[in-house]
Amino acid sequence: MATRFMNESDDNRVRYIFAVCYPERPPHPPTWFQVHPTIVATEDVRDTVVGYTSLIIDPSEKLVHYRDIAVMPEYRGQNFGMHLFQRRQLAGMDLGITSHVGATWAENKRMIRLFENNGFHLCQRVPGYYPDGKEGLIFVNHGGGLIHA
Ligand SMILES: CC(C)(COP(=O)(O)OP(=O)(O)OC[C@H]1O[C@@H](n2cnc3c(N)ncnc32)[C@H](O)[C@@H]1OP(=O)(O)O)[C@@H](O)C(=O)NCCC(=O)NCCS
Protein backbone atom coordinates (compact mmCIF):
# COMPACT_ATOMS: atom_id res chain seq x y z
CA MET A 1 0.00 0.00 0.00
CA ALA A 2 1.25 3.49 -0.82
CA THR A 3 -0.11 7.03 -0.77
CA ARG A 4 0.76 9.99 -2.97
CA PHE A 5 -0.78 13.23 -4.23
CA MET A 6 -3.02 12.60 -7.22
CA ASN A 7 -2.09 13.74 -10.68
CA GLU A 8 -4.21 14.62 -13.69
CA SER A 9 -4.24 11.06 -15.00
CA ASP A 10 -5.95 9.87 -11.78
CA ASP A 11 -8.94 12.17 -12.30
CA ASN A 12 -11.29 9.65 -13.96
CA ARG A 13 -10.47 6.92 -11.44
CA VAL A 14 -10.97 9.24 -8.47
CA ARG A 15 -14.31 10.42 -9.90
CA TYR A 16 -15.33 6.80 -10.30
CA ILE A 17 -14.42 6.04 -6.66
CA PHE A 18 -16.43 9.10 -5.61
CA ALA A 19 -19.46 7.87 -7.61
CA VAL A 20 -19.24 4.37 -6.08
CA CYS A 21 -18.66 5.54 -2.50
CA TYR A 22 -21.00 8.56 -2.46
CA PRO A 23 -23.85 7.38 -4.72
CA GLU A 24 -26.24 9.95 -3.27
CA ARG A 25 -24.07 12.99 -4.05
CA PRO A 26 -23.85 14.95 -7.32
CA PRO A 27 -20.43 14.88 -9.02
CA HIS A 28 -17.88 17.51 -8.13
CA PRO A 29 -17.35 20.35 -10.64
CA PRO A 30 -14.70 19.65 -13.32
CA THR A 31 -11.91 21.57 -11.58
CA TRP A 32 -12.60 20.27 -8.06
CA PHE A 33 -9.68 17.86 -7.84
CA GLN A 34 -7.27 20.39 -9.29
CA VAL A 35 -8.28 23.02 -6.75
CA HIS A 36 -8.29 20.88 -3.60
CA PRO A 37 -5.19 18.88 -2.61
CA THR A 38 -6.08 15.21 -3.01
CA ILE A 39 -4.18 12.15 -1.88
CA VAL A 40 -4.67 8.70 -3.38
CA ALA A 41 -3.94 5.25 -1.96
CA THR A 42 -2.72 2.50 -4.26
CA GLU A 43 -2.59 -1.24 -3.79
CA ASP A 44 0.71 -3.00 -4.32
CA VAL A 45 -0.03 -5.64 -6.93
CA ARG A 46 -1.11 -3.51 -9.90
CA ASP A 47 -0.58 -0.08 -8.38
CA THR A 48 -4.32 0.55 -8.80
CA VAL A 49 -5.79 3.59 -7.07
CA VAL A 50 -8.24 2.14 -4.53
CA GLY A 51 -9.11 5.21 -2.46
CA TYR A 52 -8.62 8.94 -2.11
CA THR A 53 -9.12 11.85 0.22
CA SER A 54 -9.14 15.64 -0.15
CA LEU A 55 -8.49 18.60 2.06
CA ILE A 56 -9.61 22.19 1.82
CA ILE A 57 -7.36 24.90 3.18
CA ASP A 58 -9.38 27.66 4.79
CA PRO A 59 -8.50 31.04 3.20
CA SER A 60 -7.26 32.17 6.63
CA GLU A 61 -4.75 29.30 6.36
CA LYS A 62 -5.45 28.48 9.99
CA LEU A 63 -7.81 25.58 9.42
CA VAL A 64 -7.85 22.42 7.31
CA HIS A 65 -11.28 21.10 6.37
CA TYR A 66 -11.37 17.39 5.70
CA ARG A 67 -13.49 16.51 2.70
CA ASP A 68 -14.15 13.21 0.99
CA ILE A 69 -12.40 10.08 2.14
CA ALA A 70 -13.35 6.97 0.21
CA VAL A 71 -12.04 3.44 -0.26
CA MET A 72 -13.49 1.05 -2.84
CA PRO A 73 -15.79 -1.42 -1.04
CA GLU A 74 -13.66 -4.48 -1.85
CA TYR A 75 -10.60 -2.88 -0.22
CA ARG A 76 -12.23 -1.70 3.02
CA GLY A 77 -11.10 -2.97 6.41
CA GLN A 78 -7.46 -3.24 5.26
CA ASN A 79 -6.19 0.06 6.70
CA PHE A 80 -6.34 2.04 3.46
CA GLY A 81 -8.68 4.49 5.20
CA MET A 82 -6.25 4.87 8.11
CA HIS A 83 -3.32 5.53 5.77
CA LEU A 84 -5.25 8.11 3.78
CA PHE A 85 -6.48 9.79 6.95
CA GLN A 86 -2.98 10.09 8.41
CA ARG A 87 -1.40 11.23 5.13
CA ARG A 88 -4.04 13.95 4.94
CA GLN A 89 -3.32 14.96 8.51
CA LEU A 90 0.39 15.23 7.68
CA ALA A 91 -0.37 17.29 4.57
CA GLY A 92 -2.14 19.86 6.77
CA MET A 93 0.67 19.83 9.30
CA ASP A 94 3.25 20.27 6.52
CA LEU A 95 1.52 23.55 5.81
CA GLY A 96 1.91 24.51 9.46
CA ILE A 97 -1.81 24.21 10.15
CA THR A 98 -2.68 22.44 13.37
CA SER A 99 -6.46 22.99 13.51
CA HIS A 100 -8.22 20.26 11.57
CA VAL A 101 -11.97 19.75 11.25
CA GLY A 102 -14.12 17.05 9.63
CA ALA A 103 -17.63 15.66 9.76
CA THR A 104 -19.50 12.40 9.51
CA TRP A 105 -22.81 10.90 10.54
CA ALA A 106 -23.70 8.69 13.50
CA GLU A 107 -24.07 5.40 11.54
CA ASN A 108 -20.62 5.74 9.94
CA LYS A 109 -18.77 3.76 12.61
CA ARG A 110 -15.60 3.25 10.54
CA MET A 111 -15.27 6.96 9.99
CA ILE A 112 -15.89 7.71 13.66
CA ARG A 113 -13.11 5.21 14.53
CA LEU A 114 -10.76 7.03 12.14
CA PHE A 115 -11.43 10.37 13.82
CA GLU A 116 -11.11 8.93 17.32
CA ASN A 117 -7.95 6.96 16.55
CA ASN A 118 -6.26 10.07 15.19
CA GLY A 119 -6.71 12.46 18.08
CA PHE A 120 -10.00 14.10 17.07
CA HIS A 121 -12.87 14.71 19.42
CA LEU A 122 -16.54 15.29 18.78
CA CYS A 123 -17.17 19.00 19.26
CA GLN A 124 -20.64 19.57 17.86
CA ARG A 125 -23.75 17.89 16.50
CA VAL A 126 -25.45 19.84 13.70
CA PRO A 127 -29.03 18.83 12.83
CA GLY A 128 -29.69 18.75 9.06
CA TYR A 129 -25.99 19.12 8.21
CA TYR A 130 -26.20 16.75 5.23
CA PRO A 131 -28.36 17.34 2.14
CA ASP A 132 -30.50 14.30 3.04
CA GLY A 133 -31.27 15.87 6.44
CA LYS A 134 -28.90 13.71 8.47
CA GLU A 135 -27.30 15.15 11.56
CA GLY A 136 -23.58 15.98 11.19
CA LEU A 137 -21.07 15.01 13.86
CA ILE A 138 -18.28 17.58 13.73
CA PHE A 139 -14.87 16.36 14.85
CA VAL A 140 -11.89 18.62 15.56
CA ASN A 141 -8.23 18.25 16.38
CA HIS A 142 -6.54 21.48 17.43
CA GLY A 143 -3.17 19.88 18.01
CA GLY A 144 -2.99 18.38 14.53
CA GLY A 145 -0.72 15.69 15.95
CA LEU A 146 -0.91 12.03 15.13
CA ILE A 147 -1.49 9.56 17.93
CA HIS A 148 -0.44 6.43 16.03
CA ALA A 149 2.14 7.86 13.61
C1 LIG B 1 -14.77 5.36 5.81
C2 LIG B 1 -13.85 4.54 4.90
C3 LIG B 1 -13.02 5.50 4.07
C4 LIG B 1 -12.93 3.67 5.78
O1 LIG B 1 -12.00 3.00 4.92
P1 LIG B 1 -11.31 1.60 5.35
O2 LIG B 1 -10.19 1.38 4.40
O3 LIG B 1 -12.32 0.54 5.47
O4 LIG B 1 -10.73 1.99 6.80
P2 LIG B 1 -9.75 1.13 7.70
O5 LIG B 1 -9.52 -0.23 7.14
O6 LIG B 1 -8.55 1.97 7.92
O7 LIG B 1 -10.59 0.96 9.05
C5 LIG B 1 -11.00 2.09 9.80
C6 LIG B 1 -11.62 1.65 11.09
O8 LIG B 1 -12.85 0.98 10.82
C7 LIG B 1 -12.84 -0.32 11.45
N1 LIG B 1 -13.53 -1.29 10.61
C8 LIG B 1 -13.03 -1.99 9.58
N2 LIG B 1 -13.96 -2.82 9.07
C9 LIG B 1 -15.08 -2.60 9.81
C10 LIG B 1 -16.42 -3.13 9.78
N3 LIG B 1 -16.78 -4.05 8.87
N4 LIG B 1 -17.31 -2.65 10.67
C11 LIG B 1 -16.96 -1.70 11.57
N5 LIG B 1 -15.72 -1.17 11.65
C12 LIG B 1 -14.81 -1.61 10.79
C13 LIG B 1 -11.38 -0.67 11.52
O9 LIG B 1 -11.18 -1.66 12.50
C14 LIG B 1 -10.75 0.65 11.85
O10 LIG B 1 -10.88 0.96 13.23
P3 LIG B 1 -9.75 0.46 14.29
O11 LIG B 1 -8.45 0.98 13.76
O12 LIG B 1 -10.17 1.07 15.57
O13 LIG B 1 -9.75 -1.02 14.27
C15 LIG B 1 -14.67 3.58 3.98
O14 LIG B 1 -15.51 2.79 4.79
C16 LIG B 1 -15.49 4.26 2.90
O15 LIG B 1 -15.02 4.56 1.81
N6 LIG B 1 -16.80 4.52 3.19
C17 LIG B 1 -17.71 5.14 2.22
C18 LIG B 1 -17.46 6.64 2.10
C19 LIG B 1 -17.57 7.31 3.45
O16 LIG B 1 -18.48 7.05 4.24
N7 LIG B 1 -16.63 8.24 3.69
C20 LIG B 1 -16.59 9.04 4.91
C21 LIG B 1 -17.55 10.17 4.80
S1 LIG B 1 -17.46 11.22 6.23
The ligand as a Gaussian input file, in Angstrom:
#p B3LYP/6-31G(d) Opt

LIG

0 1
 C      -14.775000       5.357000       5.813000
 C      -13.855000       4.540000       4.899000
 C      -13.021000       5.498000       4.066000
 C      -12.925000       3.673000       5.775000
 O      -12.000000       2.997000       4.917000
 P      -11.312000       1.604000       5.345000
 O      -10.191000       1.380000       4.396000
 O      -12.319000       0.539000       5.472000
 O      -10.730000       1.989000       6.795000
 P       -9.746000       1.131000       7.702000
 O       -9.523000      -0.228000       7.143000
 O       -8.545000       1.972000       7.923000
 O      -10.586000       0.963000       9.050000
 C      -10.997000       2.092000       9.796000
 C      -11.624000       1.654000      11.087000
 O      -12.854000       0.979000      10.820000
 C      -12.836000      -0.323000      11.448000
 N      -13.534000      -1.294000      10.611000
 C      -13.027000      -1.994000       9.585000
 N      -13.965000      -2.816000       9.071000
 C      -15.081000      -2.604000       9.810000
 C      -16.419000      -3.135000       9.779000
 N      -16.782000      -4.055000       8.869000
 N      -17.311000      -2.648000      10.668000
 C      -16.964000      -1.697000      11.570000
 N      -15.722000      -1.167000      11.648000
 C      -14.808000      -1.613000      10.786000
 C      -11.375000      -0.668000      11.518000
 O      -11.180000      -1.656000      12.498000
 C      -10.750000       0.648000      11.854000
 O      -10.880000       0.959000      13.232000
 P       -9.746000       0.461000      14.286000
 O       -8.446000       0.979000      13.756000
 O      -10.173000       1.066000      15.565000
 O       -9.750000      -1.017000      14.268000
 C      -14.666000       3.581000       3.977000
 O      -15.507000       2.791000       4.789000
 C      -15.495000       4.262000       2.904000
 O      -15.017000       4.562000       1.807000
 N      -16.802000       4.516000       3.192000
 C      -17.708000       5.142000       2.217000
 C      -17.462000       6.641000       2.100000
 C      -17.572000       7.312000       3.454000
 O      -18.475000       7.055000       4.235000
 N      -16.633000       8.243000       3.695000
 C      -16.591000       9.036000       4.908000
 C      -17.548000      10.167000       4.796000
 S      -17.463000      11.220000       6.229000

